[in-house]
Amino acid sequence: MTQIKFVYFDIGGVLLDFDQVFVELGKIANKPAALAREAHYLLDHDVCSDRMSVEEYWTRFQEHMGAKIEIPKRIDEYFVDYFFPITATHKLAEDLTNMMRVGLLSNMWGRMFPLMKRKTLIPAIAYDVEIVSNELKVHKPQQEIFEIAEDRSGAIGEELILIDDSKGNVNAAIEFGWQGFVFDTNNPDDSVKKLREMLF
């Protein structure tokens, strides 16, 4: 197998766990958390690629939930309040910076990334590349985002690996010629153990 020279980390589901937000929104709406997840993922890609505003997302989210949901702040700020660091992955990212180049490749709403940085939710390391979908108007698993990410990385093909909690995104990276790893947000220690065996 080709030696990996560049590791791209997804943020939500890999560096940060945000599933609790769906539990909380479900409680407020008196609806199942599963319905909140469903509503979110139906709309998320359009917000991540700047085809839908956060305000329209929130309107359509509530319509899908069949409930008026009162929250004390903008929905993007509310989401960030429920992003919690996955410490094992943070340590992995920090350790990898001593061995190879490390970057971020995430589907992300416009204001979320700076909010996360301000709250120091993301590991405070010197990333070689930071790519968030909203700035590019494309998102994973679209091929164009992998083309941009590879070009900025200085590596090619199987020299890159994407660590992502979405099997669809990982499969797209592999089809593009990278290596990939599907991260299990529900069992992060096991995923990090496997990654350490693979990368070190």
DRENPA-3360 file (N, C-alpha, C; in nm, 2 decimals, always signed):
BEGIN
1 = MTQIKFVY = +0.08/-0.12/+0.00/+0.00/+0.00/+0.00/+0.09/+0.13/+0.00 ~ +0.05/+0.23/-0.08/+0.12/+0.35/-0.08/+0.13/+0.42/+0.05 ~ +0.25/+0.48/+0.08/+0.26/+0.55/+0.21/+0.18/+0.67/+0.21 ~ +0.11/+0.69/+0.32/+0.02/+0.81/+0.34/+0.11/+0.93/+0.37 ~ +0.09/+1.04/+0.30/+0.16/+1.16/+0.33/+0.07/+1.27/+0.38 ~ -0.06/+1.26/+0.36/-0.15/+1.37/+0.40/-0.28/+1.31/+0.45 ~ -0.32/+1.35/+0.57/-0.44/+1.31/+0.63/-0.54/+1.42/+0.64 ~ -0.66/+1.40/+0.58/-0.77/+1.49/+0.59/-0.87/+1.44/+0.69;
9 = FDIGGVLL = -0.90/+1.52/+0.79/-1.00/+1.49/+0.89/-1.13/+1.57/+0.86 ~ -1.24/+1.49/+0.86/-1.37/+1.56/+0.87/-1.38/+1.62/+1.01 ~ -1.47/+1.71/+1.03/-1.49/+1.77/+1.16/-1.61/+1.71/+1.24 ~ -1.73/+1.74/+1.19/-1.85/+1.68/+1.26/-1.85/+1.53/+1.25 ~ -1.85/+1.46/+1.36/-1.86/+1.31/+1.36/-1.72/+1.25/+1.37 ~ -1.62/+1.33/+1.36/-1.48/+1.27/+1.37/-1.40/+1.35/+1.48 ~ -1.39/+1.48/+1.46/-1.32/+1.56/+1.56/-1.42/+1.60/+1.67 ~ -1.55/+1.62/+1.63/-1.65/+1.67/+1.72/-1.78/+1.58/+1.70;
17 = DFDQVFVE = -1.84/+1.55/+1.82/-1.97/+1.48/+1.82/-2.08/+1.58/+1.84 ~ -2.18/+1.58/+1.75/-2.29/+1.67/+1.76/-2.43/+1.61/+1.76 ~ -2.43/+1.48/+1.79/-2.56/+1.41/+1.78/-2.66/+1.46/+1.89 ~ -2.61/+1.51/+2.00/-2.69/+1.56/+2.11/-2.79/+1.67/+2.07 ~ -2.75/+1.75/+1.96/-2.84/+1.86/+1.92/-2.97/+1.80/+1.87 ~ -2.97/+1.69/+1.81/-3.09/+1.63/+1.76/-3.18/+1.58/+1.87 ~ -3.12/+1.53/+1.98/-3.19/+1.49/+2.10/-3.26/+1.61/+2.16 ~ -3.19/+1.72/+2.17/-3.24/+1.85/+2.23/-3.35/+1.91/+2.15;
25 = LGKIANKP = -3.33/+1.91/+2.02/-3.44/+1.97/+1.93/-3.56/+1.88/+1.93 ~ -3.54/+1.75/+1.94/-3.66/+1.66/+1.94/-3.73/+1.68/+2.07 ~ -3.66/+1.70/+2.18/-3.73/+1.73/+2.31/-3.82/+1.85/+2.31 ~ -3.76/+1.96/+2.25/-3.83/+2.09/+2.24/-3.96/+2.07/+2.16 ~ -3.94/+2.00/+2.05/-4.06/+1.98/+1.96/-4.15/+1.87/+2.00 ~ -4.11/+1.79/+2.10/-4.19/+1.67/+2.14/-4.20/+1.57/+2.03 ~ -4.08/+1.56/+1.96/-4.07/+1.46/+1.85/-3.95/+1.38/+1.87 ~ -3.94/+1.26/+1.80/-3.82/+1.18/+1.81/-3.70/+1.24/+1.76;
33 = AALAREAH = -3.59/+1.21/+1.82/-3.46/+1.27/+1.77/-3.43/+1.22/+1.63 ~ -3.48/+1.10/+1.60/-3.46/+1.04/+1.46/-3.52/+1.13/+1.36 ~ -3.63/+1.19/+1.39/-3.70/+1.28/+1.29/-3.62/+1.41/+1.28 ~ -3.56/+1.46/+1.38/-3.47/+1.58/+1.37/-3.35/+1.55/+1.29 ~ -3.29/+1.43/+1.31/-3.18/+1.39/+1.22/-3.22/+1.39/+1.08 ~ -3.33/+1.32/+1.05/-3.38/+1.31/+0.91/-3.40/+1.45/+0.85 ~ -3.46/+1.54/+0.92/-3.49/+1.68/+0.87/-3.36/+1.74/+0.84 ~ -3.26/+1.73/+0.93/-3.13/+1.79/+0.91/-3.06/+1.74/+0.78;
41 = YLLDHDVC = -3.05/+1.61/+0.77/-2.97/+1.56/+0.66/-3.04/+1.57/+0.52 ~ -3.17/+1.60/+0.52/-3.24/+1.63/+0.40/-3.20/+1.77/+0.35 ~ -3.16/+1.86/+0.44/-3.13/+2.00/+0.40/-2.99/+2.04/+0.41 ~ -2.91/+1.96/+0.48/-2.77/+2.00/+0.52/-2.68/+2.03/+0.40 ~ -2.68/+1.95/+0.29/-2.59/+1.97/+0.18/-2.62/+2.10/+0.11 ~ -2.74/+2.14/+0.11/-2.77/+2.27/+0.04/-2.72/+2.39/+0.12 ~ -2.72/+2.38/+0.25/-2.66/+2.49/+0.33/-2.51/+2.48/+0.33 ~ -2.45/+2.36/+0.33/-2.31/+2.35/+0.32/-2.25/+2.40/+0.19;
49 = SDRMSVEE = -2.32/+2.39/+0.08/-2.27/+2.44/-0.04/-2.33/+2.58/-0.08 ~ -2.39/+2.65/+0.02/-2.43/+2.79/+0.01/-2.55/+2.80/-0.09 ~ -2.62/+2.69/-0.11/-2.74/+2.70/-0.20/-2.87/+2.73/-0.12 ~ -2.86/+2.73/+0.01/-2.97/+2.76/+0.10/-2.92/+2.84/+0.22 ~ -3.00/+2.94/+0.26/-2.96/+3.02/+0.37/-2.99/+2.94/+0.50 ~ -2.92/+2.98/+0.61/-2.95/+2.92/+0.74/-3.10/+2.94/+0.78 ~ -3.15/+3.06/+0.75/-3.29/+3.10/+0.78/-3.39/+3.01/+0.71 ~ -3.36/+2.98/+0.58/-3.45/+2.89/+0.51/-3.44/+2.75/+0.56;
57 = YWTRFQEH = -3.32/+2.71/+0.59/-3.30/+2.58/+0.65/-3.39/+2.56/+0.78 ~ -3.39/+2.66/+0.86/-3.46/+2.65/+0.99/-3.61/+2.65/+0.97 ~ -3.66/+2.73/+0.87/-3.80/+2.73/+0.84/-3.84/+2.59/+0.79 ~ -3.76/+2.53/+0.70/-3.79/+2.40/+0.64/-3.77/+2.29/+0.74 ~ -3.68/+2.30/+0.83/-3.65/+2.20/+0.93/-3.78/+2.19/+1.02 ~ -3.83/+2.31/+1.06/-3.95/+2.31/+1.15/-4.07/+2.25/+1.07 ~ -4.08/+2.28/+0.95/-4.19/+2.23/+0.87/-4.18/+2.07/+0.86 ~ -4.06/+2.02/+0.85/-4.04/+1.88/+0.84/-4.08/+1.81/+0.98;
65 = MGAKIEIP = -4.04/+1.88/+1.08/-4.07/+1.84/+1.22/-4.22/+1.85/+1.25 ~ -4.29/+1.93/+1.18/-4.43/+1.95/+1.21/-4.45/+2.02/+1.34 ~ -4.36/+2.11/+1.37/-4.37/+2.18/+1.50/-4.29/+2.32/+1.50 ~ -4.34/+2.41/+1.57/-4.27/+2.54/+1.59/-4.17/+2.52/+1.70 ~ -4.05/+2.55/+1.68/-3.94/+2.52/+1.78/-3.88/+2.65/+1.82 ~ -3.89/+2.68/+1.95/-3.84/+2.80/+2.00/-3.70/+2.78/+2.06 ~ -3.60/+2.84/+2.01/-3.46/+2.83/+2.06/-3.41/+2.97/+2.09 ~ -3.31/+2.99/+2.18/-3.27/+3.13/+2.22/-3.17/+3.20/+2.13;
73 = KRIDEYFV = -3.13/+3.14/+2.02/-3.03/+3.20/+1.93/-3.05/+3.14/+1.79 ~ -2.97/+3.19/+1.70/-2.97/+3.14/+1.56/-2.94/+2.99/+1.56 ~ -3.00/+2.92/+1.47/-2.98/+2.77/+1.47/-2.83/+2.73/+1.45 ~ -2.75/+2.80/+1.37/-2.61/+2.77/+1.36/-2.54/+2.78/+1.49 ~ -2.57/+2.89/+1.56/-2.51/+2.91/+1.69/-2.55/+2.80/+1.79 ~ -2.68/+2.77/+1.78/-2.74/+2.66/+1.87/-2.67/+2.53/+1.84 ~ -2.65/+2.49/+1.71/-2.58/+2.37/+1.68/-2.44/+2.37/+1.74 ~ -2.36/+2.48/+1.73/-2.23/+2.48/+1.78/-2.22/+2.46/+1.93;
81 = DYFFPITA = -2.32/+2.50/+2.00/-2.33/+2.48/+2.15/-2.33/+2.33/+2.18 ~ -2.37/+2.25/+2.08/-2.38/+2.10/+2.11/-2.28/+2.02/+2.03 ~ -2.17/+2.09/+1.99/-2.05/+2.02/+1.94/-1.96/+1.99/+2.05 ~ -1.93/+1.86/+2.07/-1.84/+1.82/+2.18/-1.72/+1.75/+2.13 ~ -1.60/+1.79/+2.18/-1.47/+1.73/+2.13/-1.47/+1.58/+2.15 ~ -1.42/+1.51/+2.05/-1.39/+1.37/+2.06/-1.24/+1.36/+2.10 ~ -1.20/+1.35/+2.22/-1.07/+1.37/+2.27/-0.97/+1.27/+2.20 ~ -1.01/+1.15/+2.18/-0.91/+1.05/+2.12/-0.87/+1.09/+1.98;
89 = THKLAEDL = -0.96/+1.15/+1.91/-0.93/+1.20/+1.77/-0.84/+1.32/+1.78 ~ -0.87/+1.41/+1.87/-0.79/+1.53/+1.89/-0.64/+1.49/+1.91 ~ -0.62/+1.39/+2.00/-0.49/+1.35/+2.03/-0.42/+1.29/+1.91 ~ -0.50/+1.21/+1.83/-0.45/+1.15/+1.71/-0.40/+1.26/+1.61 ~ -0.48/+1.36/+1.59/-0.45/+1.47/+1.50/-0.32/+1.54/+1.55 ~ -0.31/+1.56/+1.68/-0.19/+1.63/+1.73/-0.07/+1.54/+1.71 ~ -0.08/+1.41/+1.73/+0.04/+1.32/+1.72/+0.08/+1.31/+1.57 ~ -0.02/+1.32/+1.48/+0.01/+1.30/+1.34/+0.09/+1.42/+1.28;
97 = TNMMRVGL = +0.07/+1.54/+1.34/+0.14/+1.65/+1.29/+0.29/+1.64/+1.30 ~ +0.34/+1.55/+1.38/+0.49/+1.53/+1.39/+0.54/+1.43/+1.29 ~ +0.44/+1.37/+1.21/+0.48/+1.27/+1.11/+0.45/+1.30/+0.97 ~ +0.34/+1.37/+0.95/+0.29/+1.40/+0.81/+0.21/+1.52/+0.81 ~ +0.16/+1.56/+0.69/+0.08/+1.68/+0.68/-0.06/+1.64/+0.71 ~ -0.13/+1.74/+0.78/-0.27/+1.72/+0.83/-0.35/+1.84/+0.79 ~ -0.48/+1.80/+0.75/-0.57/+1.91/+0.71/-0.71/+1.88/+0.75 ~ -0.80/+1.97/+0.73/-0.94/+1.96/+0.76/-1.02/+1.97/+0.62;
105 = LSNMWGRM = -1.11/+1.88/+0.61/-1.20/+1.87/+0.49/-1.34/+1.84/+0.53 ~ -1.42/+1.95/+0.54/-1.55/+1.93/+0.61/-1.66/+2.00/+0.54 ~ -1.78/+1.94/+0.53/-1.90/+2.00/+0.49/-1.95/+2.09/+0.61 ~ -1.96/+2.22/+0.58/-1.98/+2.31/+0.69/-2.06/+2.43/+0.65 ~ -2.15/+2.48/+0.74/-2.22/+2.60/+0.72/-2.13/+2.72/+0.74 ~ -2.17/+2.83/+0.68/-2.08/+2.95/+0.67/-2.02/+3.00/+0.80 ~ -2.10/+3.02/+0.91/-2.06/+3.08/+1.03/-2.00/+2.98/+1.13 ~ -2.03/+2.85/+1.11/-1.99/+2.75/+1.21/-1.84/+2.73/+1.23;
113 = FPLMKRKT = -1.77/+2.74/+1.12/-1.62/+2.71/+1.14/-1.56/+2.82/+1.22 ~ -1.58/+2.95/+1.20/-1.52/+3.05/+1.29/-1.57/+3.04/+1.43 ~ -1.70/+3.00/+1.45/-1.75/+2.99/+1.58/-1.69/+2.87/+1.65 ~ -1.66/+2.76/+1.59/-1.59/+2.65/+1.65/-1.45/+2.69/+1.69 ~ -1.38/+2.76/+1.60/-1.25/+2.81/+1.63/-1.25/+2.90/+1.75 ~ -1.34/+2.99/+1.76/-1.35/+3.09/+1.87/-1.37/+3.01/+2.00 ~ -1.45/+2.90/+2.00/-1.47/+2.83/+2.12/-1.37/+2.72/+2.14 ~ -1.26/+2.72/+2.06/-1.15/+2.62/+2.07/-1.20/+2.48/+2.07;
121 = LIPAIAYD = -1.30/+2.45/+1.99/-1.35/+2.31/+1.98/-1.27/+2.22/+1.89 ~ -1.20/+2.28/+1.80/-1.11/+2.21/+1.70/-0.97/+2.20/+1.76 ~ -0.90/+2.09/+1.74/-0.76/+2.09/+1.79/-0.68/+2.21/+1.74 ~ -0.61/+2.28/+1.83/-0.54/+2.40/+1.80/-0.40/+2.36/+1.75 ~ -0.40/+2.31/+1.62/-0.27/+2.27/+1.56/-0.25/+2.35/+1.43 ~ -0.13/+2.35/+1.38/-0.11/+2.42/+1.25/-0.15/+2.33/+1.13 ~ -0.27/+2.34/+1.09/-0.32/+2.26/+0.98/-0.25/+2.31/+0.85 ~ -0.21/+2.21/+0.77/-0.15/+2.25/+0.64/-0.25/+2.30/+0.54;
129 = VEIVSNEL = -0.37/+2.25/+0.55/-0.48/+2.29/+0.46/-0.61/+2.29/+0.54 ~ -0.70/+2.39/+0.53/-0.83/+2.39/+0.59/-0.93/+2.42/+0.48 ~ -1.02/+2.32/+0.45/-1.12/+2.33/+0.35/-1.26/+2.31/+0.41 ~ -1.34/+2.41/+0.40/-1.48/+2.40/+0.44/-1.57/+2.43/+0.32 ~ -1.67/+2.34/+0.30/-1.75/+2.34/+0.18/-1.82/+2.47/+0.15 ~ -1.87/+2.54/+0.25/-1.94/+2.66/+0.22/-1.86/+2.77/+0.15 ~ -1.73/+2.77/+0.17/-1.64/+2.87/+0.10/-1.62/+2.84/-0.04 ~ -1.64/+2.71/-0.08/-1.61/+2.66/-0.21/-1.74/+2.64/-0.30;
137 = KVHKPQQE = -1.85/+2.64/-0.23/-1.98/+2.62/-0.29/-2.00/+2.48/-0.35 ~ -1.91/+2.39/-0.30/-1.93/+2.25/-0.33/-1.91/+2.17/-0.20 ~ -1.95/+2.04/-0.20/-1.95/+1.96/-0.08/-1.91/+1.82/-0.11 ~ -1.86/+1.75/-0.01/-1.84/+1.61/-0.02/-1.98/+1.54/-0.03 ~ -2.01/+1.45/-0.12/-1.91/+1.37/-0.19/-1.88/+1.41/-0.33 ~ -1.91/+1.54/-0.37/-1.88/+1.58/-0.50/-1.74/+1.58/-0.54 ~ -1.71/+1.54/-0.66/-1.57/+1.51/-0.70/-1.49/+1.64/-0.70 ~ -1.55/+1.76/-0.73/-1.48/+1.88/-0.73/-1.41/+1.92/-0.60;
145 = IFEIAEDR = -1.47/+1.88/-0.49/-1.40/+1.92/-0.36/-1.28/+1.83/-0.34 ~ -1.28/+1.71/-0.39/-1.16/+1.63/-0.38/-1.05/+1.68/-0.47 ~ -1.09/+1.72/-0.59/-0.99/+1.78/-0.68/-0.92/+1.90/-0.61 ~ -1.00/+1.99/-0.55/-0.94/+2.11/-0.48/-0.85/+2.06/-0.37 ~ -0.90/+1.97/-0.29/-0.83/+1.92/-0.17/-0.70/+1.86/-0.21 ~ -0.70/+1.78/-0.31/-0.57/+1.71/-0.35/-0.47/+1.82/-0.41 ~ -0.52/+1.91/-0.48/-0.43/+2.01/-0.54/-0.37/+2.09/-0.43 ~ -0.44/+2.13/-0.32/-0.39/+2.21/-0.21/-0.30/+2.13/-0.12;
153 = SGAIGEEL = -0.31/+1.99/-0.12/-0.23/+1.91/-0.03/-0.09/+1.89/-0.07 ~ -0.06/+1.89/-0.20/+0.08/+1.86/-0.24/+0.10/+1.71/-0.25 ~ +0.00/+1.63/-0.23/+0.01/+1.49/-0.24/-0.08/+1.44/-0.35 ~ -0.07/+1.32/-0.39/-0.15/+1.27/-0.50/-0.20/+1.13/-0.47 ~ -0.33/+1.10/-0.52/-0.38/+0.97/-0.51/-0.38/+0.91/-0.37 ~ -0.33/+0.79/-0.37/-0.33/+0.71/-0.24/-0.23/+0.76/-0.14 ~ -0.16/+0.87/-0.17/-0.08/+0.94/-0.06/-0.17/+1.01/+0.03 ~ -0.30/+1.03/+0.00/-0.40/+1.10/+0.08/-0.50/+1.00/+0.14;
161 = ILIDDSKG = -0.54/+1.03/+0.26/-0.65/+0.95/+0.32/-0.75/+1.05/+0.38 ~ -0.88/+1.02/+0.36/-0.99/+1.09/+0.43/-1.04/+1.01/+0.54 ~ -1.05/+1.07/+0.66/-1.11/+1.01/+0.78/-1.25/+1.08/+0.79 ~ -1.36/+1.01/+0.78/-1.49/+1.07/+0.77/-1.59/+0.97/+0.83 ~ -1.69/+1.02/+0.90/-1.80/+0.93/+0.95/-1.90/+0.89/+0.85 ~ -1.90/+0.95/+0.73/-1.99/+0.92/+0.62/-1.93/+0.82/+0.53 ~ -1.99/+0.70/+0.52/-1.94/+0.60/+0.43/-1.95/+0.65/+0.28 ~ -2.05/+0.73/+0.25/-2.06/+0.78/+0.12/-1.95/+0.88/+0.08;
169 = NVNAAIEF = -1.91/+0.96/+0.18/-1.79/+1.05/+0.15/-1.66/+0.97/+0.14 ~ -1.65/+0.87/+0.22/-1.52/+0.79/+0.21/-1.52/+0.71/+0.08 ~ -1.63/+0.65/+0.04/-1.64/+0.58/-0.09/-1.60/+0.68/-0.20 ~ -1.65/+0.80/-0.20/-1.62/+0.90/-0.30/-1.47/+0.93/-0.31 ~ -1.41/+0.94/-0.19/-1.27/+0.97/-0.18/-1.19/+0.85/-0.24 ~ -1.23/+0.73/-0.21/-1.16/+0.61/-0.26/-1.18/+0.60/-0.42 ~ -1.30/+0.63/-0.47/-1.32/+0.63/-0.61/-1.24/+0.74/-0.68 ~ -1.21/+0.84/-0.61/-1.12/+0.95/-0.66/-0.98/+0.91/-0.66;
177 = GWQGFVFD = -0.94/+0.80/-0.59/-0.81/+0.75/-0.59/-0.74/+0.76/-0.46 ~ -0.80/+0.82/-0.35/-0.74/+0.83/-0.22/-0.76/+0.70/-0.14 ~ -0.71/+0.70/-0.02/-0.74/+0.60/+0.08/-0.85/+0.66/+0.17 ~ -0.93/+0.57/+0.24/-1.03/+0.63/+0.32/-1.06/+0.54/+0.44 ~ -1.11/+0.60/+0.54/-1.15/+0.53/+0.67/-1.28/+0.58/+0.72 ~ -1.38/+0.49/+0.74/-1.51/+0.53/+0.79/-1.50/+0.53/+0.95 ~ -1.51/+0.65/+1.00/-1.50/+0.67/+1.15/-1.63/+0.64/+1.22 ~ -1.63/+0.56/+1.32/-1.75/+0.53/+1.40/-1.76/+0.63/+1.52;
185 = TNNPDDSV = -1.85/+0.72/+1.50/-1.87/+0.83/+1.61/-1.91/+0.76/+1.74 ~ -1.99/+0.65/+1.73/-2.04/+0.59/+1.85/-1.93/+0.50/+1.92 ~ -1.82/+0.48/+1.85/-1.71/+0.40/+1.91/-1.58/+0.46/+1.87 ~ -1.55/+0.58/+1.92/-1.43/+0.65/+1.87/-1.30/+0.59/+1.91 ~ -1.30/+0.53/+2.03/-1.17/+0.47/+2.08/-1.13/+0.36/+1.99 ~ -1.22/+0.28/+1.94/-1.19/+0.17/+1.85/-1.15/+0.22/+1.72 ~ -1.21/+0.32/+1.67/-1.17/+0.38/+1.54/-1.03/+0.44/+1.55 ~ -1.00/+0.51/+1.66/-0.87/+0.57/+1.67/-0.76/+0.46/+1.68;
193 = KKLREMLF = -0.79/+0.35/+1.75/-0.70/+0.24/+1.77/-0.66/+0.19/+1.63 ~ -0.77/+0.17/+1.55/-0.74/+0.11/+1.41/-0.66/+0.21/+1.33 ~ -0.69/+0.34/+1.34/-0.62/+0.44/+1.27/-0.47/+0.45/+1.31 ~ -0.45/+0.44/+1.44/-0.31/+0.44/+1.48/-0.23/+0.32/+1.43 ~ -0.30/+0.20/+1.42/-0.23/+0.08/+1.36/-0.20/+0.10/+1.22 ~ -0.29/+0.18/+1.15/-0.28/+0.20/+1.01/-0.17/+0.31/+0.97 ~ -0.17/+0.41/+1.06/-0.09/+0.53/+1.02/+0.05/+0.54/+1.09 ~ +0.07/+0.47/+1.20/+0.19/+0.48/+1.27/+0.29/+0.37/+1.24;
% end
